[in-house]
Amino acid sequence: MWPEASRVRVFMPFPGLEVPHLCAQCQDYPCINACKFDALSKDENTGAVIVDREACTSCGLCIKACP
């Protein structure tokens, strides 16, 4: 497995407590707005964030914008 490629992150606020962080599909989509490469879009049917792997440069701006 390649955890860095996952869209699920696990945080450990203190030893012994692992907390998963999943996309919450924010109404204002800060990750989409943060992407300078137009690599993210919203699926109009489901509201899910779609990643265009060809356009994504893995710069991390979307991750920084995620609440």
mmCIF file as Biopython writes it, N, C-alpha, C and O atoms, coordinates in Angstrom:
data_model
#
loop_
_atom_site.group_PDB
_atom_site.id
_atom_site.type_symbol
_atom_site.label_atom_id
_atom_site.label_alt_id
_atom_site.label_comp_id
_atom_site.label_asym_id
_atom_site.label_entity_id
_atom_site.label_seq_id
_atom_site.pdbx_PDB_ins_code
_atom_site.Cartn_x
_atom_site.Cartn_y
_atom_site.Cartn_z
_atom_site.occupancy
_atom_site.B_iso_or_equiv
_atom_site.auth_seq_id
_atom_site.auth_asym_id
_atom_site.pdbx_PDB_model_num
ATOM 1   N N  . MET A ? 1  ? 0.836   -1.190 0.000   1.0 0.0 1  A 1 
ATOM 2   C CA . MET A ? 1  ? 0.000   0.000  0.000   1.0 0.0 1  A 1 
ATOM 3   C C  . MET A ? 1  ? 0.874   1.244  0.000   1.0 0.0 1  A 1 
ATOM 4   O O  . MET A ? 1  ? 2.026   1.220  0.433   1.0 0.0 1  A 1 
ATOM 5   N N  . TRP A ? 2  ? 0.298   2.328  -0.496  1.0 0.0 2  A 1 
ATOM 6   C CA . TRP A ? 2  ? 1.014   3.594  -0.599  1.0 0.0 2  A 1 
ATOM 7   C C  . TRP A ? 2  ? 0.186   4.661  0.106   1.0 0.0 2  A 1 
ATOM 8   O O  . TRP A ? 2  ? -0.614  5.330  -0.549  1.0 0.0 2  A 1 
ATOM 9   N N  . PRO A ? 3  ? 0.345   4.846  1.410   1.0 0.0 3  A 1 
ATOM 10  C CA . PRO A ? 3  ? -0.499  5.765  2.187   1.0 0.0 3  A 1 
ATOM 11  C C  . PRO A ? 3  ? -0.493  7.199  1.689   1.0 0.0 3  A 1 
ATOM 12  O O  . PRO A ? 3  ? -1.504  7.893  1.801   1.0 0.0 3  A 1 
ATOM 13  N N  . GLU A ? 4  ? 0.632   7.660  1.140   1.0 0.0 4  A 1 
ATOM 14  C CA . GLU A ? 4  ? 0.708   9.035  0.663   1.0 0.0 4  A 1 
ATOM 15  C C  . GLU A ? 4  ? -0.242  9.294  -0.499  1.0 0.0 4  A 1 
ATOM 16  O O  . GLU A ? 4  ? -0.641  10.437 -0.725  1.0 0.0 4  A 1 
ATOM 17  N N  . ALA A ? 5  ? -0.608  8.254  -1.237  1.0 0.0 5  A 1 
ATOM 18  C CA . ALA A ? 5  ? -1.499  8.406  -2.389  1.0 0.0 5  A 1 
ATOM 19  C C  . ALA A ? 5  ? -2.969  8.350  -1.991  1.0 0.0 5  A 1 
ATOM 20  O O  . ALA A ? 5  ? -3.844  8.610  -2.816  1.0 0.0 5  A 1 
ATOM 21  N N  . SER A ? 6  ? -3.239  8.019  -0.763  1.0 0.0 6  A 1 
ATOM 22  C CA . SER A ? 6  ? -4.616  7.903  -0.295  1.0 0.0 6  A 1 
ATOM 23  C C  . SER A ? 6  ? -5.228  9.272  -0.051  1.0 0.0 6  A 1 
ATOM 24  O O  . SER A ? 6  ? -4.529  10.228 0.287   1.0 0.0 6  A 1 
ATOM 25  N N  . ARG A ? 7  ? -6.536  9.355  -0.225  1.0 0.0 7  A 1 
ATOM 26  C CA . ARG A ? 7  ? -7.243  10.596 0.088   1.0 0.0 7  A 1 
ATOM 27  C C  . ARG A ? 7  ? -7.779  10.565 1.522   1.0 0.0 7  A 1 
ATOM 28  O O  . ARG A ? 7  ? -8.559  11.428 1.923   1.0 0.0 7  A 1 
ATOM 29  N N  . VAL A ? 8  ? -7.351  9.567  2.279   1.0 0.0 8  A 1 
ATOM 30  C CA . VAL A ? 8  ? -7.695  9.452  3.686   1.0 0.0 8  A 1 
ATOM 31  C C  . VAL A ? 8  ? -6.413  9.681  4.471   1.0 0.0 8  A 1 
ATOM 32  O O  . VAL A ? 8  ? -5.391  9.053  4.194   1.0 0.0 8  A 1 
ATOM 33  N N  . ARG A ? 9  ? -6.462  10.555 5.426   1.0 0.0 9  A 1 
ATOM 34  C CA . ARG A ? 9  ? -5.302  10.818 6.277   1.0 0.0 9  A 1 
ATOM 35  C C  . ARG A ? 9  ? -5.644  10.372 7.696   1.0 0.0 9  A 1 
ATOM 36  O O  . ARG A ? 9  ? -6.797  10.450 8.120   1.0 0.0 9  A 1 
ATOM 37  N N  . VAL A ? 10 ? -4.641  9.911  8.415   1.0 0.0 10 A 1 
ATOM 38  C CA . VAL A ? 10 ? -4.823  9.518  9.810   1.0 0.0 10 A 1 
ATOM 39  C C  . VAL A ? 10 ? -3.916  10.407 10.646  1.0 0.0 10 A 1 
ATOM 40  O O  . VAL A ? 10 ? -2.705  10.463 10.433  1.0 0.0 10 A 1 
ATOM 41  N N  . PHE A ? 11 ? -4.524  11.100 11.599  1.0 0.0 11 A 1 
ATOM 42  C CA . PHE A ? 11 ? -3.783  11.980 12.495  1.0 0.0 11 A 1 
ATOM 43  C C  . PHE A ? 11 ? -3.698  11.328 13.865  1.0 0.0 11 A 1 
ATOM 44  O O  . PHE A ? 11 ? -4.603  10.598 14.269  1.0 0.0 11 A 1 
ATOM 45  N N  . MET A ? 12 ? -2.617  11.590 14.576  1.0 0.0 12 A 1 
ATOM 46  C CA . MET A ? 12 ? -2.452  11.076 15.925  1.0 0.0 12 A 1 
ATOM 47  C C  . MET A ? 12 ? -2.230  12.275 16.841  1.0 0.0 12 A 1 
ATOM 48  O O  . MET A ? 12 ? -1.093  12.693 17.061  1.0 0.0 12 A 1 
ATOM 49  N N  . PRO A ? 13 ? -3.349  12.840 17.387  1.0 0.0 13 A 1 
ATOM 50  C CA . PRO A ? 13 ? -3.221  14.023 18.243  1.0 0.0 13 A 1 
ATOM 51  C C  . PRO A ? 13 ? -2.362  13.769 19.479  1.0 0.0 13 A 1 
ATOM 52  O O  . PRO A ? 13 ? -1.684  14.672 19.969  1.0 0.0 13 A 1 
ATOM 53  N N  . PHE A ? 14 ? -2.397  12.532 19.982  1.0 0.0 14 A 1 
ATOM 54  C CA . PHE A ? 14 ? -1.485  12.122 21.037  1.0 0.0 14 A 1 
ATOM 55  C C  . PHE A ? 14 ? -1.328  10.608 20.944  1.0 0.0 14 A 1 
ATOM 56  O O  . PHE A ? 14 ? -2.202  9.935  20.397  1.0 0.0 14 A 1 
ATOM 57  N N  . PRO A ? 15 ? -0.248  10.068 21.460  1.0 0.0 15 A 1 
ATOM 58  C CA . PRO A ? 15 ? 0.026   8.639  21.311  1.0 0.0 15 A 1 
ATOM 59  C C  . PRO A ? 15 ? -1.156  7.765  21.730  1.0 0.0 15 A 1 
ATOM 60  O O  . PRO A ? 15 ? -1.732  7.936  22.805  1.0 0.0 15 A 1 
ATOM 61  N N  . GLY A ? 16 ? -1.494  6.836  20.856  1.0 0.0 16 A 1 
ATOM 62  C CA . GLY A ? 16 ? -2.570  5.895  21.145  1.0 0.0 16 A 1 
ATOM 63  C C  . GLY A ? 16 ? -3.913  6.270  20.558  1.0 0.0 16 A 1 
ATOM 64  O O  . GLY A ? 16 ? -4.820  5.438  20.540  1.0 0.0 16 A 1 
ATOM 65  N N  . LEU A ? 17 ? -4.076  7.502  20.072  1.0 0.0 17 A 1 
ATOM 66  C CA . LEU A ? 17 ? -5.348  7.927  19.489  1.0 0.0 17 A 1 
ATOM 67  C C  . LEU A ? 17 ? -5.140  8.272  18.020  1.0 0.0 17 A 1 
ATOM 68  O O  . LEU A ? 17 ? -4.534  9.290  17.688  1.0 0.0 17 A 1 
ATOM 69  N N  . GLU A ? 18 ? -5.650  7.409  17.147  1.0 0.0 18 A 1 
ATOM 70  C CA . GLU A ? 18 ? -5.559  7.643  15.711  1.0 0.0 18 A 1 
ATOM 71  C C  . GLU A ? 18 ? -6.916  8.103  15.204  1.0 0.0 18 A 1 
ATOM 72  O O  . GLU A ? 18 ? -7.925  7.435  15.431  1.0 0.0 18 A 1 
ATOM 73  N N  . VAL A ? 19 ? -6.946  9.239  14.520  1.0 0.0 19 A 1 
ATOM 74  C CA . VAL A ? 19 ? -8.188  9.839  14.055  1.0 0.0 19 A 1 
ATOM 75  C C  . VAL A ? 19 ? -8.146  9.960  12.530  1.0 0.0 19 A 1 
ATOM 76  O O  . VAL A ? 19 ? -7.292  10.663 11.991  1.0 0.0 19 A 1 
ATOM 77  N N  . PRO A ? 20 ? -9.073  9.270  11.822  1.0 0.0 20 A 1 
ATOM 78  C CA . PRO A ? 20 ? -9.095  9.405  10.362  1.0 0.0 20 A 1 
ATOM 79  C C  . PRO A ? 20 ? -9.700  10.739 9.940   1.0 0.0 20 A 1 
ATOM 80  O O  . PRO A ? 20 ? -10.616 11.246 10.588  1.0 0.0 20 A 1 
ATOM 81  N N  . HIS A ? 21 ? -9.186  11.299 8.857   1.0 0.0 21 A 1 
ATOM 82  C CA . HIS A ? 21 ? -9.717  12.541 8.305   1.0 0.0 21 A 1 
ATOM 83  C C  . HIS A ? 21 ? -10.119 12.264 6.865   1.0 0.0 21 A 1 
ATOM 84  O O  . HIS A ? 21 ? -9.273  11.959 6.024   1.0 0.0 21 A 1 
ATOM 85  N N  . LEU A ? 22 ? -11.401 12.370 6.587   1.0 0.0 22 A 1 
ATOM 86  C CA . LEU A ? 22 ? -11.938 12.128 5.253   1.0 0.0 22 A 1 
ATOM 87  C C  . LEU A ? 22 ? -12.423 13.437 4.660   1.0 0.0 22 A 1 
ATOM 88  O O  . LEU A ? 22 ? -12.662 14.402 5.386   1.0 0.0 22 A 1 
ATOM 89  N N  . CYS A ? 23 ? -12.567 13.474 3.351   1.0 0.0 23 A 1 
ATOM 90  C CA . CYS A ? 23 ? -13.104 14.666 2.698   1.0 0.0 23 A 1 
ATOM 91  C C  . CYS A ? 23 ? -14.536 14.890 3.172   1.0 0.0 23 A 1 
ATOM 92  O O  . CYS A ? 23 ? -15.364 13.980 3.119   1.0 0.0 23 A 1 
ATOM 93  N N  . ALA A ? 24 ? -14.821 16.100 3.634   1.0 0.0 24 A 1 
ATOM 94  C CA . ALA A ? 24 ? -16.149 16.437 4.151   1.0 0.0 24 A 1 
ATOM 95  C C  . ALA A ? 24 ? -17.044 17.065 3.093   1.0 0.0 24 A 1 
ATOM 96  O O  . ALA A ? 24 ? -18.179 17.439 3.389   1.0 0.0 24 A 1 
ATOM 97  N N  . GLN A ? 25 ? -16.547 17.188 1.852   1.0 0.0 25 A 1 
ATOM 98  C CA . GLN A ? 25 ? -17.312 17.790 0.761   1.0 0.0 25 A 1 
ATOM 99  C C  . GLN A ? 25 ? -17.843 19.164 1.184   1.0 0.0 25 A 1 
ATOM 100 O O  . GLN A ? 25 ? -19.045 19.421 1.104   1.0 0.0 25 A 1 
ATOM 101 N N  . CYS A ? 26 ? -16.960 20.028 1.627   1.0 0.0 26 A 1 
ATOM 102 C CA . CYS A ? 26 ? -17.327 21.378 2.063   1.0 0.0 26 A 1 
ATOM 103 C C  . CYS A ? 26 ? -18.168 22.087 1.001   1.0 0.0 26 A 1 
ATOM 104 O O  . CYS A ? 26 ? -17.962 21.884 -0.195  1.0 0.0 26 A 1 
ATOM 105 N N  . GLN A ? 27 ? -19.098 22.904 1.433   1.0 0.0 27 A 1 
ATOM 106 C CA . GLN A ? 27 ? -19.966 23.601 0.485   1.0 0.0 27 A 1 
ATOM 107 C C  . GLN A ? 27 ? -19.221 24.629 -0.350  1.0 0.0 27 A 1 
ATOM 108 O O  . GLN A ? 27 ? -19.616 24.900 -1.484  1.0 0.0 27 A 1 
ATOM 109 N N  . ASP A ? 28 ? -18.146 25.209 0.189   1.0 0.0 28 A 1 
ATOM 110 C CA . ASP A ? 28 ? -17.407 26.218 -0.577  1.0 0.0 28 A 1 
ATOM 111 C C  . ASP A ? 28 ? -16.174 25.638 -1.278  1.0 0.0 28 A 1 
ATOM 112 O O  . ASP A ? 28 ? -15.489 26.359 -2.004  1.0 0.0 28 A 1 
ATOM 113 N N  . TYR A ? 29 ? -15.883 24.360 -1.076  1.0 0.0 29 A 1 
ATOM 114 C CA . TYR A ? 29 ? -14.799 23.646 -1.747  1.0 0.0 29 A 1 
ATOM 115 C C  . TYR A ? 29 ? -13.483 24.430 -1.769  1.0 0.0 29 A 1 
ATOM 116 O O  . TYR A ? 29 ? -13.010 24.798 -2.844  1.0 0.0 29 A 1 
ATOM 117 N N  . PRO A ? 30 ? -12.884 24.694 -0.599  1.0 0.0 30 A 1 
ATOM 118 C CA . PRO A ? 30 ? -11.637 25.454 -0.568  1.0 0.0 30 A 1 
ATOM 119 C C  . PRO A ? 30 ? -10.493 24.759 -1.306  1.0 0.0 30 A 1 
ATOM 120 O O  . PRO A ? 30 ? -9.591  25.425 -1.816  1.0 0.0 30 A 1 
ATOM 121 N N  . CYS A ? 31 ? -10.522 23.448 -1.365  1.0 0.0 31 A 1 
ATOM 122 C CA . CYS A ? 31 ? -9.452  22.733 -2.068  1.0 0.0 31 A 1 
ATOM 123 C C  . CYS A ? 31 ? -9.496  23.015 -3.567  1.0 0.0 31 A 1 
ATOM 124 O O  . CYS A ? 31 ? -8.455  23.202 -4.197  1.0 0.0 31 A 1 
ATOM 125 N N  . ILE A ? 32 ? -10.694 23.047 -4.136  1.0 0.0 32 A 1 
ATOM 126 C CA . ILE A ? 32 ? -10.845 23.325 -5.567  1.0 0.0 32 A 1 
ATOM 127 C C  . ILE A ? 32 ? -10.383 24.745 -5.863  1.0 0.0 32 A 1 
ATOM 128 O O  . ILE A ? 32 ? -9.682  24.981 -6.846  1.0 0.0 32 A 1 
ATOM 129 N N  . ASN A ? 33 ? -10.772 25.682 -5.019  1.0 0.0 33 A 1 
ATOM 130 C CA . ASN A ? 33 ? -10.390 27.081 -5.217  1.0 0.0 33 A 1 
ATOM 131 C C  . ASN A ? 33 ? -8.887  27.301 -5.044  1.0 0.0 33 A 1 
ATOM 132 O O  . ASN A ? 33 ? -8.325  28.224 -5.635  1.0 0.0 33 A 1 
ATOM 133 N N  . ALA A ? 34 ? -8.235  26.462 -4.241  1.0 0.0 34 A 1 
ATOM 134 C CA . ALA A ? 34 ? -6.805  26.621 -3.980  1.0 0.0 34 A 1 
ATOM 135 C C  . ALA A ? 34 ? -5.928  26.073 -5.106  1.0 0.0 34 A 1 
ATOM 136 O O  . ALA A ? 34 ? -4.763  26.453 -5.225  1.0 0.0 34 A 1 
ATOM 137 N N  . CYS A ? 35 ? -6.476  25.190 -5.923  1.0 0.0 35 A 1 
ATOM 138 C CA . CYS A ? 35 ? -5.669  24.540 -6.962  1.0 0.0 35 A 1 
ATOM 139 C C  . CYS A ? 35 ? -5.392  25.498 -8.122  1.0 0.0 35 A 1 
ATOM 140 O O  . CYS A ? 35 ? -6.314  25.966 -8.790  1.0 0.0 35 A 1 
ATOM 141 N N  . LYS A ? 36 ? -4.111  25.777 -8.347  1.0 0.0 36 A 1 
ATOM 142 C CA . LYS A ? 36 ? -3.699  26.688 -9.419  1.0 0.0 36 A 1 
ATOM 143 C C  . LYS A ? 36 ? -3.610  25.983 -10.771 1.0 0.0 36 A 1 
ATOM 144 O O  . LYS A ? 36 ? -3.364  26.623 -11.794 1.0 0.0 36 A 1 
ATOM 145 N N  . PHE A ? 37 ? -3.809  24.672 -10.772 1.0 0.0 37 A 1 
ATOM 146 C CA . PHE A ? 37 ? -3.629  23.891 -11.991 1.0 0.0 37 A 1 
ATOM 147 C C  . PHE A ? 37 ? -4.941  23.318 -12.521 1.0 0.0 37 A 1 
ATOM 148 O O  . PHE A ? 37 ? -4.936  22.505 -13.445 1.0 0.0 37 A 1 
ATOM 149 N N  . ASP A ? 38 ? -6.066  23.740 -11.937 1.0 0.0 38 A 1 
ATOM 150 C CA . ASP A ? 38 ? -7.391  23.240 -12.332 1.0 0.0 38 A 1 
ATOM 151 C C  . ASP A ? 38 ? -7.452  21.720 -12.330 1.0 0.0 38 A 1 
ATOM 152 O O  . ASP A ? 38 ? -8.083  21.114 -13.196 1.0 0.0 38 A 1 
ATOM 153 N N  . ALA A ? 39 ? -6.793  21.107 -11.350 1.0 0.0 39 A 1 
ATOM 154 C CA . ALA A ? 39 ? -6.758  19.653 -11.256 1.0 0.0 39 A 1 
ATOM 155 C C  . ALA A ? 39 ? -7.926  19.095 -10.454 1.0 0.0 39 A 1 
ATOM 156 O O  . ALA A ? 39 ? -8.144  17.884 -10.437 1.0 0.0 39 A 1 
ATOM 157 N N  . LEU A ? 40 ? -8.678  19.968 -9.788  1.0 0.0 40 A 1 
ATOM 158 C CA . LEU A ? 40 ? -9.809  19.517 -8.982  1.0 0.0 40 A 1 
ATOM 159 C C  . LEU A ? 40 ? -11.102 20.085 -9.540  1.0 0.0 40 A 1 
ATOM 160 O O  . LEU A ? 40 ? -11.156 21.219 -10.014 1.0 0.0 40 A 1 
ATOM 161 N N  . SER A ? 41 ? -12.130 19.271 -9.470  1.0 0.0 41 A 1 
ATOM 162 C CA . SER A ? 41 ? -13.457 19.718 -9.889  1.0 0.0 41 A 1 
ATOM 163 C C  . SER A ? 41 ? -14.488 19.018 -9.019  1.0 0.0 41 A 1 
ATOM 164 O O  . SER A ? 41 ? -14.166 18.099 -8.266  1.0 0.0 41 A 1 
ATOM 165 N N  . LYS A ? 42 ? -15.725 19.463 -9.133  1.0 0.0 42 A 1 
ATOM 166 C CA . LYS A ? 42 ? -16.817 18.888 -8.346  1.0 0.0 42 A 1 
ATOM 167 C C  . LYS A ? 42 ? -17.718 18.087 -9.271  1.0 0.0 42 A 1 
ATOM 168 O O  . LYS A ? 42 ? -18.119 18.573 -10.329 1.0 0.0 42 A 1 
ATOM 169 N N  . ASP A ? 43 ? -18.038 16.859 -8.876  1.0 0.0 43 A 1 
ATOM 170 C CA . ASP A ? 43 ? -18.998 16.053 -9.617  1.0 0.0 43 A 1 
ATOM 171 C C  . ASP A ? 43 ? -20.379 16.638 -9.359  1.0 0.0 43 A 1 
ATOM 172 O O  . ASP A ? 43 ? -20.826 16.688 -8.213  1.0 0.0 43 A 1 
ATOM 173 N N  . GLU A ? 44 ? -21.047 17.074 -10.394 1.0 0.0 44 A 1 
ATOM 174 C CA . GLU A ? 44 ? -22.349 17.740 -10.245 1.0 0.0 44 A 1 
ATOM 175 C C  . GLU A ? 44 ? -23.428 16.813 -9.688  1.0 0.0 44 A 1 
ATOM 176 O O  . GLU A ? 44 ? -24.376 17.285 -9.060  1.0 0.0 44 A 1 
ATOM 177 N N  . ASN A ? 45 ? -23.302 15.509 -9.907  1.0 0.0 45 A 1 
ATOM 178 C CA . ASN A ? 45 ? -24.313 14.565 -9.418  1.0 0.0 45 A 1 
ATOM 179 C C  . ASN A ? 45 ? -24.127 14.204 -7.952  1.0 0.0 45 A 1 
ATOM 180 O O  . ASN A ? 45 ? -25.103 14.084 -7.213  1.0 0.0 45 A 1 
ATOM 181 N N  . THR A ? 46 ? -22.876 14.030 -7.526  1.0 0.0 46 A 1 
ATOM 182 C CA . THR A ? 46 ? -22.625 13.560 -6.164  1.0 0.0 46 A 1 
ATOM 183 C C  . THR A ? 46 ? -22.028 14.619 -5.244  1.0 0.0 46 A 1 
ATOM 184 O O  . THR A ? 46 ? -22.093 14.480 -4.023  1.0 0.0 46 A 1 
ATOM 185 N N  . GLY A ? 47 ? -21.449 15.676 -5.810  1.0 0.0 47 A 1 
ATOM 186 C CA . GLY A ? 47 ? -20.774 16.687 -5.001  1.0 0.0 47 A 1 
ATOM 187 C C  . GLY A ? 47 ? -19.361 16.288 -4.614  1.0 0.0 47 A 1 
ATOM 188 O O  . GLY A ? 47 ? -18.677 17.037 -3.916  1.0 0.0 47 A 1 
ATOM 189 N N  . ALA A ? 48 ? -18.912 15.116 -5.058  1.0 0.0 48 A 1 
ATOM 190 C CA . ALA A ? 48 ? -17.577 14.629 -4.717  1.0 0.0 48 A 1 
ATOM 191 C C  . ALA A ? 48 ? -16.507 15.435 -5.444  1.0 0.0 48 A 1 
ATOM 192 O O  . ALA A ? 48 ? -16.712 15.900 -6.565  1.0 0.0 48 A 1 
ATOM 193 N N  . VAL A ? 49 ? -15.377 15.587 -4.793  1.0 0.0 49 A 1 
ATOM 194 C CA . VAL A ? 49 ? -14.238 16.254 -5.410  1.0 0.0 49 A 1 
ATOM 195 C C  . VAL A ? 49 ? -13.538 15.239 -6.315  1.0 0.0 49 A 1 
ATOM 196 O O  . VAL A ? 49 ? -13.207 14.133 -5.891  1.0 0.0 49 A 1 
ATOM 197 N N  . ILE A ? 50 ? -13.323 15.636 -7.562  1.0 0.0 50 A 1 
ATOM 198 C CA . ILE A ? 50 ? -12.680 14.776 -8.548  1.0 0.0 50 A 1 
ATOM 199 C C  . ILE A ? 50 ? -11.276 15.310 -8.817  1.0 0.0 50 A 1 
ATOM 200 O O  . ILE A ? 50 ? -11.095 16.508 -9.034  1.0 0.0 50 A 1 
ATOM 201 N N  . VAL A ? 51 ? -10.291 14.426 -8.802  1.0 0.0 51 A 1 
ATOM 202 C CA . VAL A ? 51 ? -8.902  14.808 -9.054  1.0 0.0 51 A 1 
ATOM 203 C C  . VAL A ? 51 ? -8.513  14.367 -10.462 1.0 0.0 51 A 1 
ATOM 204 O O  . VAL A ? 51 ? -8.632  13.193 -10.812 1.0 0.0 51 A 1 
ATOM 205 N N  . ASP A ? 52 ? -8.050  15.319 -11.260 1.0 0.0 52 A 1 
ATOM 206 C CA . ASP A ? 52 ? -7.520  15.025 -12.589 1.0 0.0 52 A 1 
ATOM 207 C C  . ASP A ? 52 ? -6.038  14.709 -12.401 1.0 0.0 52 A 1 
ATOM 208 O O  . ASP A ? 52 ? -5.226  15.617 -12.222 1.0 0.0 52 A 1 
ATOM 209 N N  . ARG A ? 53 ? -5.695  13.452 -12.440 1.0 0.0 53 A 1 
ATOM 210 C CA . ARG A ? 53 ? -4.323  13.029 -12.146 1.0 0.0 53 A 1 
ATOM 211 C C  . ARG A ? 53 ? -3.316  13.551 -13.159 1.0 0.0 53 A 1 
ATOM 212 O O  . ARG A ? 53 ? -2.136  13.701 -12.844 1.0 0.0 53 A 1 
ATOM 213 N N  . GLU A ? 54 ? -3.771  13.825 -14.361 1.0 0.0 54 A 1 
ATOM 214 C CA . GLU A ? 54 ? -2.870  14.372 -15.381 1.0 0.0 54 A 1 
ATOM 215 C C  . GLU A ? 54 ? -2.502  15.825 -15.068 1.0 0.0 54 A 1 
ATOM 216 O O  . GLU A ? 54 ? -1.377  16.252 -15.329 1.0 0.0 54 A 1 
ATOM 217 N N  . ALA A ? 55 ? -3.442  16.575 -14.512 1.0 0.0 55 A 1 
ATOM 218 C CA . ALA A ? 55 ? -3.211  17.991 -14.219 1.0 0.0 55 A 1 
ATOM 219 C C  . ALA A ? 55 ? -2.583  18.219 -12.843 1.0 0.0 55 A 1 
ATOM 220 O O  . ALA A ? 55 ? -1.933  19.240 -12.619 1.0 0.0 55 A 1 
ATOM 221 N N  . CYS A ? 56 ? -2.775  17.271 -11.922 1.0 0.0 56 A 1 
ATOM 222 C CA . CYS A ? 56 ? -2.271  17.420 -10.554 1.0 0.0 56 A 1 
ATOM 223 C C  . CYS A ? 56 ? -0.745  17.352 -10.528 1.0 0.0 56 A 1 
ATOM 224 O O  . CYS A ? 56 ? -0.144  16.448 -11.108 1.0 0.0 56 A 1 
ATOM 225 N N  . THR A ? 57 ? -0.130  18.319 -9.847  1.0 0.0 57 A 1 
ATOM 226 C CA . THR A ? 57 ? 1.327   18.359 -9.709  1.0 0.0 57 A 1 
ATOM 227 C C  . THR A ? 57 ? 1.782   17.924 -8.317  1.0 0.0 57 A 1 
ATOM 228 O O  . THR A ? 57 ? 2.979   17.929 -8.030  1.0 0.0 57 A 1 
ATOM 229 N N  . SER A ? 58 ? 0.845   17.550 -7.453  1.0 0.0 58 A 1 
ATOM 230 C CA . SER A ? 58 ? 1.131   17.155 -6.069  1.0 0.0 58 A 1 
ATOM 231 C C  . SER A ? 58 ? 1.782   18.281 -5.274  1.0 0.0 58 A 1 
ATOM 232 O O  . SER A ? 58 ? 2.625   18.035 -4.412  1.0 0.0 58 A 1 
ATOM 233 N N  . CYS A ? 59 ? 1.385   19.518 -5.569  1.0 0.0 59 A 1 
ATOM 234 C CA . CYS A ? 59 ? 1.972   20.676 -4.886  1.0 0.0 59 A 1 
ATOM 235 C C  . CYS A ? 59 ? 1.517   20.792 -3.429  1.0 0.0 59 A 1 
ATOM 236 O O  . CYS A ? 59 ? 2.222   21.375 -2.605  1.0 0.0 59 A 1 
ATOM 237 N N  . GLY A ? 60 ? 0.332   20.236 -3.105  1.0 0.0 60 A 1 
ATOM 238 C CA . GLY A ? 60 ? -0.150  20.254 -1.730  1.0 0.0 60 A 1 
ATOM 239 C C  . GLY A ? 60 ? -1.001  21.452 -1.354  1.0 0.0 60 A 1 
ATOM 240 O O  . GLY A ? 60 ? -1.434  21.551 -0.206  1.0 0.0 60 A 1 
ATOM 241 N N  . LEU A ? 61 ? -1.258  22.370 -2.285  1.0 0.0 61 A 1 
ATOM 242 C CA . LEU A ? 61 ? -2.075  23.547 -1.960  1.0 0.0 61 A 1 
ATOM 243 C C  . LEU A ? 61 ? -3.485  23.153 -1.540  1.0 0.0 61 A 1 
ATOM 244 O O  . LEU A ? 61 ? -4.072  23.798 -0.671  1.0 0.0 61 A 1 
ATOM 245 N N  . CYS A ? 62 ? -4.031  22.112 -2.138  1.0 0.0 62 A 1 
ATOM 246 C CA . CYS A ? 62 ? -5.380  21.661 -1.778  1.0 0.0 62 A 1 
ATOM 247 C C  . CYS A ? 62 ? -5.404  21.122 -0.349  1.0 0.0 62 A 1 
ATOM 248 O O  . CYS A ? 62 ? -6.365  21.339 0.389   1.0 0.0 62 A 1 
ATOM 249 N N  . ILE A ? 63 ? -4.350  20.427 0.030   1.0 0.0 63 A 1 
ATOM 250 C CA . ILE A ? 63 ? -4.278  19.872 1.383   1.0 0.0 63 A 1 
ATOM 251 C C  . ILE A ? 63 ? -4.184  20.998 2.407   1.0 0.0 63 A 1 
ATOM 252 O O  . ILE A ? 63 ? -4.821  20.934 3.458   1.0 0.0 63 A 1 
ATOM 253 N N  . LYS A ? 64 ? -3.396  22.025 2.108   1.0 0.0 64 A 1 
ATOM 254 C CA . LYS A ? 64 ? -3.273  23.167 3.022   1.0 0.0 64 A 1 
ATOM 255 C C  . LYS A ? 64 ? -4.588  23.917 3.158   1.0 0.0 64 A 1 
ATOM 256 O O  . LYS A ? 64 ? -4.871  24.480 4.215   1.0 0.0 64 A 1 
ATOM 257 N N  . ALA A ? 65 ? -5.398  23.931 2.097   1.0 0.0 65 A 1 
ATOM 258 C CA . ALA A ? 65 ? -6.671  24.652 2.123   1.0 0.0 65 A 1 
ATOM 259 C C  . ALA A ? 65 ? -7.774  23.868 2.819   1.0 0.0 65 A 1 
ATOM 260 O O  . ALA A ? 65 ? -8.797  24.439 3.196   1.0 0.0 65 A 1 
ATOM 261 N N  . CYS A ? 66 ? -7.578  22.580 2.991   1.0 0.0 66 A 1 
ATOM 262 C CA . CYS A ? 66 ? -8.603  21.718 3.590   1.0 0.0 66 A 1 
ATOM 263 C C  . CYS A ? 66 ? -8.736  22.007 5.084   1.0 0.0 66 A 1 
ATOM 264 O O  . CYS A ? 66 ? -7.754  21.989 5.826   1.0 0.0 66 A 1 
ATOM 265 N N  . PRO A ? 67 ? -9.984  22.275 5.514   1.0 0.0 67 A 1 
ATOM 266 C CA . PRO A ? 67 ? -10.158 22.541 6.944   1.0 0.0 67 A 1 
ATOM 267 C C  . PRO A ? 67 ? -10.013 21.271 7.735   1.0 0.0 67 A 1 
ATOM 268 O O  . PRO A ? 67 ? -10.127 21.291 8.960   1.0 0.0 67 A 1 
#
